[in-house]
Amino acid sequence: MTFEGRVALVTGAARGIGRAVAAALAGQKAGVVLNDIGPEDKLQAVALELSAATGANVIAIVADVKRYDEVQAMVRQVDRTFNRLDILVNNAGIIRRGSIETVTEQDWDDVMAVNLKGTFNCCKAATGIMIRQKHGKIVNVSSVAGKIGDITSAPGYGPSKAGMDALTKTLARQLAHYGINVNAVAPHAIETEMSAEWPPEKRKAIIEAIPLKRLGRPEDVAEAVLFLASDKAAFITGEILDVNGGFIMD
Ligand SMILES: NC(=O)c1ccc[n+]([C@@H]2O[C@H](COP(=O)([O-])OP(=O)(O)OC[C@H]3O[C@@H](n4cnc5c(N)ncnc54)[C@H](O)[C@@H]3O)[C@@H](O)[C@H]2O)c1
């Protein structure tokens, strides 16, 4: 799988799954734009590290995916720099813990704004270039919580991911005739800073419920994203691909 000559934009790429996706794309010689909300020096440091390790052209752009004006400016900068955009990975996401009793209206709004509206914003801004090219791959990083709900995240996280799944299928239908594939991955229990807060008993119970008997690694998700972003997945669109060690099989 080579991505030489292709340009990818990965949101939330300063750490965790987004960083692993960006590293894997750079490793396959794609030009990569790392996006995150900041701080800028941290994101720049990741870009320098990845380009030194892979020889790929990796740049960093700080933007808040919740803000359409910032997303639009970022995509314009990508267009000016590379004059193309082949792959958009909507990975930026946040989670809040709690129940319907403890969740606040602000928690709901924050999670929806980053996870669902942020994905919409990036798709809307990026598809202009992809339609012009008559080619593009969008991969959304959803979650198992969008399919079956989740007992520990505050209500809002699962619905935001279910919304991303529906947005994936809607855009897959609307953009197919432009040669744009839109898919998602639905990870579960990946070892990142988002999951580092789990107490040991919870971690043990989570592993016990996974047939492959381990937590996922960011690289496991990156491999699935790269497949969906590649020409090997040319006839796949509107798919929500499980990356969950067999936790749910649908
Ligand atoms: N870790 C898991 O077990 C797991 C499971 C299922 C789905 N996911 C999803 O995978 C994605 C990445 O998760 P992770 O575990 O790597 O999380 P993480 O918290 O380690 O990384 C998320 C990144 O997104 C960035 N971000 C947050 N808000 C942003 C904004 N408004 N604009 C731009 N960037 C922003 C953060 O700064 C951070 O660098 C998320 O969408 C998450 O919901 C994670």
The ligand as an SDF file (V2000), in Angstrom:
LIG
                    3D

 44 48  0  0  0  0  0  0  0  0999 V2000
   -9.4610    5.4100   22.7050 N   0  0  0  0  0  0  0  0  0  0  0  0
  -10.5170    4.6460   22.4960 C   0  0  0  0  0  0  0  0  0  0  0  0
  -10.7130    3.6070   23.1460 O   0  0  0  0  0  0  0  0  0  0  0  0
  -11.5190    5.0170   21.4330 C   0  0  0  0  0  0  0  0  0  0  0  0
  -12.5430    4.1000   21.1600 C   0  0  0  0  0  0  0  0  0  0  0  0
  -13.4800    4.4120   20.1850 C   0  0  0  0  0  0  0  0  0  0  0  0
  -13.3830    5.6040   19.4850 C   0  0  0  0  0  0  0  0  0  0  0  0
  -12.3770    6.4740   19.7670 N   0  0  0  0  0  0  0  0  0  0  0  0
  -12.3420    7.7180   18.9940 C   0  0  0  0  0  0  0  0  0  0  0  0
  -11.0680    7.8660   18.3990 O   0  0  0  0  0  0  0  0  0  0  0  0
  -10.7630    9.2580   18.2390 C   0  0  0  0  0  0  0  0  0  0  0  0
   -9.3940    9.5370   18.8290 C   0  0  0  0  0  0  0  0  0  0  0  0
   -9.4010    9.1060   20.1740 O   0  0  0  0  0  0  0  0  0  0  0  0
   -8.0850    9.0170   21.0790 P   0  0  0  0  0  0  0  0  0  0  0  0
   -8.3300    7.9210   22.0490 O   0  0  0  0  0  0  0  0  0  0  0  0
   -6.8710    9.0250   20.2420 O   0  0  0  0  0  0  0  0  0  0  0  0
   -8.2750   10.4050   21.8640 O   0  0  0  0  0  0  0  0  0  0  0  0
   -7.2230   11.4730   22.4250 P   0  0  0  0  0  0  0  0  0  0  0  0
   -7.9740   12.2640   23.4280 O   0  0  0  0  0  0  0  0  0  0  0  0
   -5.9550   10.8020   22.8370 O   0  0  0  0  0  0  0  0  0  0  0  0
   -6.9240   12.3650   21.1130 O   0  0  0  0  0  0  0  0  0  0  0  0
   -7.9000   13.1970   20.5650 C   0  0  0  0  0  0  0  0  0  0  0  0
   -7.2130   14.3870   19.8960 C   0  0  0  0  0  0  0  0  0  0  0  0
   -8.2310   15.2390   19.3580 O   0  0  0  0  0  0  0  0  0  0  0  0
   -7.8530   16.5990   19.6210 C   0  0  0  0  0  0  0  0  0  0  0  0
   -9.0070   17.4710   19.6450 N   0  0  0  0  0  0  0  0  0  0  0  0
   -9.9610   17.5730   20.6050 C   0  0  0  0  0  0  0  0  0  0  0  0
  -10.8300   18.5560   20.3090 N   0  0  0  0  0  0  0  0  0  0  0  0
  -10.4200   19.0930   19.1260 C   0  0  0  0  0  0  0  0  0  0  0  0
  -10.9100   20.1520   18.3100 C   0  0  0  0  0  0  0  0  0  0  0  0
  -11.9970   20.8540   18.6820 N   0  0  0  0  0  0  0  0  0  0  0  0
  -10.2630   20.4310   17.1570 N   0  0  0  0  0  0  0  0  0  0  0  0
   -9.1530   19.7380   16.7810 C   0  0  0  0  0  0  0  0  0  0  0  0
   -8.6400   18.7200   17.5370 N   0  0  0  0  0  0  0  0  0  0  0  0
   -9.2650   18.4100   18.7030 C   0  0  0  0  0  0  0  0  0  0  0  0
   -7.1890   16.5210   20.9960 C   0  0  0  0  0  0  0  0  0  0  0  0
   -6.4000   17.6810   21.2720 O   0  0  0  0  0  0  0  0  0  0  0  0
   -6.3800   15.2250   20.8850 C   0  0  0  0  0  0  0  0  0  0  0  0
   -5.0850   15.4610   20.3830 O   0  0  0  0  0  0  0  0  0  0  0  0
  -11.8930   10.0250   18.9260 C   0  0  0  0  0  0  0  0  0  0  0  0
  -12.8170   10.4750   17.9660 O   0  0  0  0  0  0  0  0  0  0  0  0
  -12.5320    8.9810   19.8250 C   0  0  0  0  0  0  0  0  0  0  0  0
  -13.8870    9.2410   20.0790 O   0  0  0  0  0  0  0  0  0  0  0  0
  -11.4380    6.2130   20.7160 C   0  0  0  0  0  0  0  0  0  0  0  0
  1  2  1  0
  2  3  2  0
  2  4  1  0
  4  5  1  0
  4 44  2  0
  5  6  2  0
  6  7  1  0
  7  8  2  0
  8  9  1  0
  8 44  1  0
  9 10  1  0
  9 42  1  0
 10 11  1  0
 11 12  1  0
 11 40  1  0
 12 13  1  0
 13 14  1  0
 14 15  2  0
 14 16  1  0
 14 17  1  0
 17 18  1  0
 18 19  2  0
 18 20  1  0
 18 21  1  0
 21 22  1  0
 22 23  1  0
 23 24  1  0
 23 38  1  0
 24 25  1  0
 25 26  1  0
 25 36  1  0
 26 27  1  0
 26 35  1  0
 27 28  2  0
 28 29  1  0
 29 30  1  0
 29 35  2  0
 30 31  1  0
 30 32  2  0
 32 33  1  0
 33 34  2  0
 34 35  1  0
 36 37  1  0
 36 38  1  0
 38 39  1  0
 40 41  1  0
 40 42  1  0
 42 43  1  0
M  CHG  2   8   1  16  -1
M  END
$$$$
